């Protein structure tokens, strides 16, 4: 069975629903209403249900959409900026993503309780986004070559969890992390 791509207007509706859902679940958790999400997306409730028949499917899709966007940003940044700057810019985006995800925690727990695992591919995708940034930085002589993408992900995630929504503190911690990624022993 071949899955046909969505028409342009249907894809636009789906994208608007996912963006509205991410905003709503990040700020309101399970208090977010599907009617409110549809209204914010500029679509009718029937359109929302056509794309996402259950609340859990919408929450999971919104999470996965956010994950895909953060991962897709890595090669785009690498194409337009030097590797170390691209990595630092990606870290900023990741902190924003994690802050939104923290707001979605209650909604994501509901998805897990329904039997789904929205995190199934998260680690693989995130490591896949970080690795080329580190490799390009090492090749350019801007970053150490002995640091794994997994360790960088754990470090950035720790910064996000420890600083919460305190963006100034997160920026200072990420700058410290970048200094460590540039350090070379004598």
N, C-alpha and C positions, 0 to 999 in steps of 0.2 A: 504494500500500500504506500503510495507516494503522498507526502504532505505538501499540499500546494501552498505557496507563499501567500500571505495576506495581501489583499488589495491595499493600495497606498492609504486610503481613508481609514480602513480597518486597522492598519498598522499604527497610524497616527493616533487613533482612539485608544488602542492598547497601550501605547507609550504614555499617553496622557493619564490613563487610569493608573499605570504603574507609578508614575511620578507623584500623582495625588495620593496614592496609597502609601508610598514611602513617607511622604510628609505627615499624613494623618496618623499612621501607626507609630512613627517616631515621636510625635508630640502627644498623642492621646492614648497610645497603647490599644487595649481592647475596647476602650470607650469610643473609639472611632467608629462612625456608622458608615455602612456601605452607601446609603443615600447621600451622605455628606461627601464621600469620596467621588461618587459619580458626578455630583454637582460641581465639585472643585475641578474635576477633569473636563467638565463641559459636555458630558454625555448623559444619556438616560440610564436609569437603573437596569433596564433590559439589556442595553449594550454591555454594561459591566458584567452582568450574569452570563451573557453569551460568551464572553472571554474567560470569565472566572466563575464557574458554577457554585463554588463554595468560598467562604471567607478564608479558610485555610489555604486554598490554592492561590488566592490573591496575595495573602501575606508571604507565602513561599516565593511566588513569582516576583513580588516587589523586592524581597531580599536578594534573590538571584540576579535581578536586573541591576541592583546597586553593586553587587559583586562584579558583574560583568563590566560595568562602567569603570570601576576602579582598576581592574586588570587591563582593560583596553587603553587606559591612560598611559601606561608605562611605555609602550613603543612610540606613542605619539610624542611624549615628552622627550624621549631619547632622540627622535628625529629632529627636534627643534632646539635642543639645548645640550651643552656639554654633559657628560655622564654623571658627574657628581652633583651638578645642579638639577639634573633630571631626577636623580634619586631623591634629593631633598624635597623637590616639588611633589614627587609621588608620595613621600612620607606625609606631607601636608594633606594631600587628598585622602590618604588612608586614615589619618586622624579624624577628618571630617566624616568619613564613612563609618568609622568605629563609634563616633559620637551618635550618629543617626541609629546605628545598630543597637547601641545601649538603650535608646529610646524605644526600640522595637522589641526589646527582650521579652516582655510579657506576651506580645502577640506571637513571637517565634516559639515560646514555650507551648502555646496553644497548638501550633502546627505540629510540634514534636509529640504532644499528647494524642494527636489524631493519627499517629503512626508514620508520619513523614519525617525525613531527615534533611532539612534545608542546608545543613552544613556538609553534606556528603562529599562535595568536590572542592570545598572552600580552600583547604590547605594546598592542594595541588595547583589550583588556579593562582593563588596568591604567590606561592613560591615560584611558579612559572612567570609571574610578572616581575618579581624582584631579581631573579637570577640574571637576565640579560642586562639589567641596570648595573649590577655588580661586575659582571664580566666586562662590559664596556668601560666601566670606571677603572678596572684593573688594567685593561689593555691600553688605556690612555695614560696610565701612571697616576691617576687621580685618587684611586682607592686601593686598599689592601686587597691582595688576591687570596688570602687565607681565611676569609670569612664566608660562611655558608648563608644562602638565602633564608634557610630555616631559622638561623640564629638572628638574622636581621628582622625577620617577621616577628619572632618572639619578643625582641627588644622593642619594636615599634608598638606591638600590642600591649606590652607592659606599660609603655608611656601612656597610651590611650586609656588604659584601665586605671592607672595611678593618678592621672591628672583630671579625669572626667571631662568636664566642660571648661576647665581653666586653660584656655588656649595659650596665654602667655607662658605659663609653666610648661605646657607641652612643647612650645617652640624652643624654649631654653633646653629642655631635655633632648629634643631632636638635634639641636645644634651640638650638644655634647656627644650624642651618638655619632654624628657625622665626623666630629673630631677624632673619635676612636676609629672610625672606618678609614681615616686618612693616615693615622699614626703608623709609622714603621720603626721597628726597633733597630738600633745601631748594629 
